[in-house]
Amino acid sequence: MKCPNCNYAFENSNICPNCEIDTVLFAKTTLVSGRLYNKGLNQIKAGDLSGAIESLIRSIEFNKVNSHSRNLLGLVYFEIGMIGDALKHWIISANYDKENNLAEEYIKRLQDDTATLERLNDAVEMYNQAIIYLEQNSGHMAIIQLEKAVEYNPKFLKAQNLLAVMYLVQEENRRASDIVKKVLSIDVTNELAIRYSEALNINGDEPEKANIVVKEKTLFQKLHISKIIALIVGVLCTVAAFEIFIIPSSSTTQLDDVRIASSQIEQQYQRILAERDEYLQHMIEEVERLKELNVQLNVEREQELDLYIRMSQINIVLPYILEELYEEARYIIDSINMQDFPWELLQSIEMIREEIYQRIEYNNE
Amino acid sequence: MIDLKEELKKYEPVLEVDSVEKSIKSDEIKDIMDLLQYISENK
């Protein structure tokens, strides 16, 4: 028999003496990988791109050299805007299988159309930048980046979903709803979009969605695998041709205008942020100054209160004098702390003290 | 209701074209046969 892995001919064993592969197990894993590829393909036909990605990744886990699975996974990634992941799988596929591999064709098409490649990659960079802004709590800057990202690539589902979240948080439900509907029209089982659709209570378009699935099933049921791949490639070519030949130069000018306007908005936003920071700093300094003033006023108030209490002690002395208890009156008047007393009051106290001392002296005689 | 902080945990950076080569090199591309071979070699 021939080893299915390295084509080495051998007999009387399941283990290939050349590559040491268990040929029975190898055949089984290849079969499972193929079945998962078919499942992924059917899921694509039904518009279930998330499910297809899962199946195709599992297919590759069973057989890493399954170029059909890798190429299809690349196409799905390309379709949802994950250009880097698409390229990665096509490059690996082309490396494993160099004969008649569609991956080489896909890579070549992208390399030949650098403008599209750059635009799609710019969208990814903007999405990644938006995540950085969100980590820095700069929600508005993140929204600007995400809006640009989906403008560059409207099929970039991750950016669309994140933009929907941002709109949801800002209670711009209509805009969020439009995005969620768009995402679900591309990927009917997109977990995040379904969640947001529930949060937005979108159910008016359920029959429409179901129709889309049924229509796609009817169309794809008539096609074979190779035709579907050819169809997807055809769509890519059409898009590329459309970009190159049909979009007039005025669109480029409009795009430039939008870019300039967007840049101006960004600059204006940065200026507002700087002004806000300056105002905040000013307010913080003002609060500190008022705190210090408050402390100072409290100290002064306490000092005044203390003086008032000490001054009122003289009133305690008078009843003792009237009762002719001069020794007790002398004890109290001598114990009063008269610091900071007004000069007039000091004179009056001194007169009372002299009177008390005289009475004591008189009584002793 | 959507909790932004919780929701953001579900979003990670996407692979950029410039990083594809590095990603391929750093990836340990393995399938079940690789794993079984590894296990049998280390028995």
Interface residues (C-beta under 8 A of the other chain):
Chain A: N5 E20 I21 D22 L25 F26 T29 I60 E61 F62 N63 K64 V65 G81 M82 I83 G84 D85 L87 K88 I91 I92 L117 N121 V124 E125 Y127 N128 I131 L134 K158 N161 L162 V165 L168 V169 L192 Y196 A199
Chain B: M1 I2 L4 E7 L8 K10 Y11 E12 P13 V14 L15 E16 V17 D18 S19 V20 S23 I24 I29 K30 D31 I32 M33 D34 L36 Q37
